[in-house]
Amino acid sequence: MSHPSPPSSSLGLTLWRQTWPMAIGVMALLGFQLVDSAFVARLGTRPLAAQSFTFPLSFLIIGVQVGMGIAIAALVSRALGAGEAGRARRLGSLVLLAGTAVIALMVLALWLTQGPVFRRLGADTASLALIRDYWAPQLLAAWLGAALYFGYSLFRAHGNTRLPGSLMVLTSLVNLALDPLLIFGLGDWPGLGLPGAAWATVLAFGAGLVVMGARLRGTRWLAGAGLLTEARASLRPFAGIAGPAMVSQLMPPLAAMLAIAVVARLGEAEVAAWGLASRLETLSLMVVLAMTMSLPPWLGRCYGAGDWEQVQRLMRLALRVVVAWQLLLGVVLALASPWVAETLSGNPEVRDELAILIRFLLPSYAALGVCMLVVSAGNALGWPLRAMLMSAARLFVFYLPCLWVGAWVAGVSGLALGAAIGNLLAGLAAWQLLRRILASPRRSPVHGS
């Protein structure tokens, strides 16, 4: 049965309240990653290029954890919307246990296969030596970050976005305080160089987990009994959401691997600039990323309650906000690209290439944001397969072909223009898909026993 929807002003205010804590948290989390790379850039072009080679594999881990987080947020929020509090508690416990175990296995596999994988991405012998020292603490940081993210997903499913946002800020501040100390040293201590950046993240995420664990103990969101029965009952609906969601989330790292292999042919400075541009991309998309975290649980509750009118209004409002914000931010940063590139790189070899990437890529993120929002909503609203296909089309039909042709024709300038055109085409395709879906809604939520 559908419930009356609140007026637009109330809806916008609620969206703001749900999103701003996550936006602040995402900005802090991604901001420290960008500053982290800016510190590494001061070590030289080669350490920055070595770190850039690891980004696609780090995104691979993030893709799996986000896919699992999407599934648990969707199932827990639907269970809460349907009044199944006991099931929501069992699901919360299951994802924390199973999720951390899956990521641990991934981390081990990535450590054992690092040599051949990084060679395939284009890393030379000197870069491989730097990567080897950095990769162990970075994988540990990735595992701790995944455990923290699963906790965030649980809080978001229960409608609490403030704690995840606050913890993202806390971990970012700890990391920023430790970065210069561990990378460059203090006094007579020379520091750890590139591995110091990873160890700073390990300590920051460890501090976040301590706080998260203390807060979870004060809730009644977890259960110790009936987990095996719940696992059998919920495996199918969980796989139905998590499978396509993980495939969707794993496609960007795969695309990033292919992209960096293309960039590596242009030179070491280009790889370093591409790595910085990748960090800047995620930071500039902070509002979109915050909405992909705060909106799906809300959409899932509306979906579970059968309130499709509210779903339509939420999506239209969210898309207007995303397009307006990303266009404004993208144009401002494109105009300021020489100064932004100088601030981030501090290296003339990297600066000019980075400025070109910023000038073309940043405005195109308005279209990319539309695509990301549509894919995220699809997983919450019962069409994960369509969301997965949209992700595949964005990367392998639009983005990578345009990027490859651009790099082949005109080097870095063509690379940047091609990637921007790919983002624009993907955004238009996602908008057309959403229009068709909203015009013919369906509701078929899957409830567990």
C-alpha positions in Angstrom: 0.0 0.0 0.0 1.4 3.4 -1.0 1.7 6.2 1.6 1.2 9.9 1.0 4.5 11.6 0.0 5.8 14.6 1.8 5.9 18.0 0.0 9.0 18.8 -2.2 10.5 21.2 0.4 10.3 18.5 3.1 11.7 15.9 0.7 14.7 18.1 -0.2 15.4 18.9 3.5 15.3 15.1 4.4 17.6 14.4 1.4 20.0 17.1 2.7 20.0 15.7 6.2 20.7 12.2 5.0 23.4 13.2 2.6 25.4 16.0 4.2 27.1 13.8 6.9 28.1 11.3 4.2 29.3 14.1 1.9 31.5 15.6 4.6 32.8 12.1 5.5 33.5 11.2 1.8 35.2 14.6 1.3 37.4 13.9 4.2 38.2 10.3 3.3 38.9 11.1 -0.4 40.6 14.4 0.5 43.2 12.6 2.6 43.8 10.1 -0.3 44.4 13.1 -2.6 46.7 14.8 -0.1 48.4 11.4 0.4 49.3 11.3 -3.3 50.3 14.9 -3.2 52.8 14.0 -0.4 54.1 11.0 -2.4 54.5 13.3 -5.4 57.2 15.2 -3.4 59.2 12.0 -3.3 59.5 12.1 -7.1 57.8 11.0 -10.3 58.8 7.3 -9.9 57.3 6.8 -6.4 54.1 8.5 -7.6 53.9 6.4 -10.7 54.5 3.2 -8.5 51.7 4.2 -6.3 49.5 4.9 -9.3 50.0 1.3 -10.6 48.4 0.0 -7.4 45.2 2.0 -7.6 43.3 -0.4 -10.0 44.0 -3.3 -7.6 43.0 -1.3 -4.6 39.8 -0.4 -6.4 39.2 -4.1 -7.0 39.0 -4.7 -3.3 36.8 -1.7 -2.9 34.5 -3.0 -5.6 33.9 -6.3 -3.8 33.3 -4.5 -0.4 30.9 -2.0 -2.0 29.0 -4.7 -3.8 28.5 -6.6 -0.5 27.7 -3.3 1.3 25.0 -2.5 -1.3 23.4 -5.9 -0.8 23.4 -5.7 3.0 22.1 -2.1 3.0 19.3 -3.1 0.6 18.3 -6.3 2.5 18.5 -4.8 6.0 16.6 -1.6 5.0 13.9 -3.7 3.2 13.6 -6.0 6.3 13.2 -2.9 8.5 10.6 -1.4 6.1 8.7 -4.7 6.3 8.9 -4.8 10.2 11.3 -7.8 10.3 13.7 -6.5 13.0 15.0 -9.9 13.9 16.0 -10.7 10.4 17.7 -7.4 10.1 19.9 -8.2 13.1 20.8 -11.6 11.7 21.7 -10.1 8.3 23.9 -7.5 10.0 25.9 -10.1 11.8 26.3 -12.3 8.7 27.7 -9.5 6.6 30.3 -8.5 9.2 31.6 -12.1 9.5 31.4 -13.2 5.9 32.5 -9.8 4.4 35.8 -9.6 6.3 36.6 -13.2 5.5 36.0 -12.7 1.7 38.2 -9.5 1.7 41.0 -11.4 3.6 41.1 -14.0 0.9 41.2 -11.4 -1.8 44.1 -9.6 0.0 46.1 -12.8 0.2 45.5 -13.6 -3.5 46.6 -10.0 -4.6 49.8 -10.3 -2.5 50.7 -13.7 -4.0 50.1 -12.6 -7.6 51.6 -9.1 -7.4 54.6 -9.6 -9.7 52.9 -10.8 -12.8 49.9 -8.5 -12.3 52.0 -5.3 -12.1 54.2 -6.3 -15.0 51.0 -6.7 -17.1 50.0 -3.2 -16.1 53.2 -1.9 -17.5 55.4 -1.5 -14.3 59.1 -1.7 -15.0 61.7 -3.3 -12.6 62.4 -0.1 -10.7 58.7 0.5 -10.1 58.2 -3.1 -9.0 60.8 -2.7 -6.3 59.0 0.3 -4.9 55.6 -1.4 -5.2 56.8 -4.5 -3.3 57.6 -2.4 -0.2 54.4 -0.5 -0.4 52.0 -3.3 -1.3 52.0 -5.3 2.0 50.9 -2.4 4.3 48.5 -1.1 1.6 46.8 -4.5 1.5 46.5 -4.5 5.3 45.0 -1.0 5.1 42.5 -2.2 2.4 41.3 -5.1 4.7 40.8 -2.8 7.7 39.1 -0.3 5.4 36.7 -3.0 4.2 35.8 -4.0 7.7 35.1 -0.4 8.5 33.0 0.0 5.4 30.8 -3.0 6.3 30.1 -1.3 9.6 29.2 1.9 7.8 26.7 -0.1 5.6 25.0 -1.4 8.7 24.6 2.1 10.2 23.4 3.5 6.9 20.8 0.7 6.6 19.4 1.8 10.0 19.2 5.4 8.8 22.3 6.6 10.7 24.6 8.5 8.3 26.1 10.7 11.0 28.4 8.2 12.6 29.9 6.9 9.3 30.4 10.5 8.2 32.0 11.4 11.5 34.3 8.4 11.4 35.4 9.2 7.9 36.4 12.6 9.1 38.2 11.1 12.1 40.2 8.5 10.1 41.1 11.2 7.6 42.5 13.5 10.2 44.5 10.7 11.8 45.9 9.8 8.4 46.7 13.4 7.5 48.6 13.9 10.8 50.6 10.7 10.3 51.3 11.0 6.6 54.2 13.6 6.7 55.7 12.0 9.8 55.8 8.5 8.4 56.6 9.4 4.8 59.3 12.1 5.4 60.3 11.4 9.0 61.1 13.8 11.8 64.4 15.1 13.0 67.1 12.5 12.6 64.6 9.8 11.7 64.4 9.7 7.8 60.9 8.3 7.5 59.6 5.3 5.5 59.1 6.9 2.1 56.3 5.5 0.0 55.4 2.7 2.5 54.9 5.4 5.1 51.7 6.5 3.3 50.2 3.0 3.6 51.2 2.6 7.3 49.5 6.0 8.1 46.3 4.6 6.6 46.6 1.3 8.6 46.8 3.3 11.8 43.9 5.6 10.8 41.5 2.7 9.9 42.5 0.9 13.0 41.5 3.9 15.1 38.2 4.0 13.2 37.5 0.3 13.9 38.0 0.8 17.6 35.4 3.6 17.7 33.0 1.6 15.4 33.2 -1.5 17.6 32.4 0.5 20.7 29.3 2.1 19.1 28.1 -1.2 17.7 28.2 -2.8 21.2 25.7 -0.1 22.3 23.1 -1.1 19.6 20.8 -4.0 19.2 21.5 -4.4 15.5 23.4 -7.7 15.7 22.3 -11.3 16.6 24.3 -14.4 17.6 21.5 -17.0 17.2 20.0 -18.3 14.0 22.8 -17.2 11.7 23.1 -20.5 9.8 19.4 -20.7 9.2 19.3 -17.1 8.1 22.3 -17.6 5.8 20.5 -20.4 4.0 17.3 -18.4 3.7 19.0 -15.2 2.6 21.7 -16.5 0.4 19.6 -16.4 -2.7 18.2 -12.8 -2.3 21.7 -11.7 -1.1 23.4 -13.2 -4.2 20.7 -11.7 -6.4 21.7 -8.2 -5.3 25.3 -8.7 -4.4 26.3 -10.7 -7.5 25.3 -8.0 -10.1 26.3 -5.2 -7.7 29.8 -6.7 -7.3 30.1 -7.3 -11.0 29.1 -3.6 -11.5 31.7 -2.5 -8.9 34.4 -4.8 -10.2 34.1 -3.4 -13.7 35.6 0.0 -12.9 38.8 -1.6 -11.5 39.1 -3.7 -14.6 38.5 -0.7 -16.7 41.1 1.2 -14.6 43.7 -1.6 -15.3 43.1 -1.4 -19.0 43.2 2.4 -18.9 46.5 2.6 -17.0 48.0 0.1 -19.4 47.1 2.5 -22.2 48.5 5.5 -20.2 51.7 3.6 -19.4 52.6 3.6 -23.1 52.7 7.4 -23.0 55.4 7.5 -20.3 56.1 7.6 -16.6 55.1 11.2 -16.1 51.7 10.5 -17.7 51.1 7.6 -15.4 51.9 9.8 -12.4 49.5 12.5 -13.7 46.8 9.9 -14.3 47.1 8.7 -10.8 46.7 12.2 -9.4 43.7 12.8 -11.7 42.1 9.6 -10.4 42.4 10.8 -6.8 41.0 14.2 -7.8 38.1 12.5 -9.7 36.9 10.6 -6.6 37.2 13.7 -4.5 35.3 15.8 -7.0 32.5 13.2 -7.0 32.1 13.4 -3.2 28.4 14.5 -3.4 27.6 11.7 -5.9 29.4 9.1 -3.8 27.6 10.4 -0.6 24.2 10.0 -2.4 25.1 6.5 -3.6 25.5 5.7 0.1 22.6 7.6 1.7 19.9 7.2 -1.0 19.7 3.4 -1.6 18.6 2.5 2.0 15.9 5.2 1.8 14.9 4.0 -1.7 14.9 0.4 -0.3 12.5 1.3 2.5 10.2 3.0 0.0 10.4 0.0 -2.3 9.7 -2.4 0.6 6.6 -0.3 1.6 5.4 0.0 -2.1 5.7 3.8 -2.2 6.8 4.1 -5.8 5.7 7.8 -6.1 8.2 8.7 -3.4 10.9 6.8 -5.3 10.2 8.8 -8.5 10.4 12.1 -6.6 13.6 11.2 -4.8 15.4 10.2 -8.0 14.4 13.3 -9.9 15.5 15.6 -7.0 18.8 13.7 -6.6 19.6 13.9 -10.3 18.9 17.7 -10.4 21.3 18.2 -7.4 24.0 16.0 -8.9 24.0 17.7 -12.3 24.0 21.2 -11.0 26.7 20.6 -8.4 29.1 18.7 -10.7 28.7 21.2 -13.6 29.5 24.1 -11.3 32.5 22.3 -9.6 33.8 21.0 -12.9 33.8 24.3 -14.7 35.5 26.1 -11.7 38.2 23.5 -11.5 38.7 23.4 -15.2 39.3 27.2 -15.3 41.7 26.8 -12.3 43.5 23.8 -13.8 47.0 25.3 -14.0 47.0 26.3 -10.3 45.3 23.1 -9.1 47.9 21.0 -11.0 50.8 23.0 -9.6 49.5 22.6 -6.1 49.0 18.9 -6.3 52.1 17.8 -8.3 54.8 20.4 -7.5 56.6 18.7 -10.4 56.8 20.4 -13.9 57.1 17.0 -15.5 53.7 16.0 -14.1 52.0 19.4 -13.8 51.3 20.2 -17.4 49.9 16.7 -18.1 47.7 16.9 -15.0 46.3 20.3 -16.0 45.2 18.9 -19.4 43.4 16.0 -17.7 41.6 18.3 -15.3 40.5 20.7 -18.0 38.7 18.0 -20.0 37.6 15.5 -17.4 36.2 17.5 -14.5 33.2 19.1 -16.4 32.3 15.6 -17.8 31.7 14.3 -14.2 28.1 15.8 -14.3 27.2 13.1 -16.8 29.2 10.5 -14.9 27.4 11.4 -11.7 24.0 10.7 -13.4 25.2 7.2 -14.5 26.5 6.4 -11.0 23.3 7.5 -9.3 21.2 5.4 -11.7 23.3 2.3 -11.2 23.2 2.7 -7.4 19.4 3.2 -7.4 19.0 0.1 -9.6 20.5 -2.1 -6.9 18.1 -0.8 -4.3 15.0 -0.9 -6.5 15.0 -4.5 -7.7 16.7 -4.2 -11.1 20.3 -5.0 -10.3 20.8 -6.7 -13.7 19.9 -3.5 -15.6 22.3 -1.6 -13.3 25.1 -4.1 -14.0 24.5 -3.8 -17.8 24.5 0.0 -17.5 27.9 -0.1 -15.7 29.3 -2.4 -18.4 28.1 -0.1 -21.2 29.5 3.0 -19.4 33.0 1.5 -19.2 33.4 -0.9 -22.1 31.1 0.7 -24.8 31.6 4.4 -24.1 34.6 5.2 -21.8 37.4 2.8 -22.8 37.0 2.9 -26.6 36.8 6.7 -26.6 39.9 6.9 -24.2 41.9 4.5 -26.4 41.1 6.2 -29.7 41.8 9.6 -28.1 45.2 8.5 -26.8 46.1 6.9 -30.1 45.2 10.0 -32.1 46.5 12.9 -29.8 48.4 11.6 -26.8 47.4 13.0 -23.4 45.1 15.7 -24.9 43.2 13.0 -26.9 43.2 10.7 -23.8 41.5 13.4 -21.7 39.0 14.4 -24.4 38.2 10.8 -25.2 37.5 10.0 -21.6 35.3 13.1 -21.3 33.2 12.1 -24.3 32.8 8.6 -22.9 31.5 10.0 -19.7 29.0 12.2 -21.5 27.7 9.3 -23.7 27.3 7.1 -20.6 25.3 9.8 -18.7 22.9 10.3 -21.6 22.4 6.5 -21.9 21.7 6.2 -18.1 19.2 9.0 -18.2 17.3 7.3 -21.0 17.3 4.1 -19.1 16.0 5.8 -15.9 13.2 7.5 -17.9 11.9 4.2 -19.2 12.0 2.6 -15.7 10.3 5.4 -14.0 7.6 5.5 -16.7 6.7 1.9 -16.0 7.3 1.0 -12.3 7.2 -2.5 -11.0 7.4 -3.8 -7.5 8.6 -7.3 -6.6 10.6 -7.1 -3.4 12.1 -10.3 -2.1 11.5 -11.0 1.5 13.3 -13.7 3.5 11.6 -16.1 5.9 
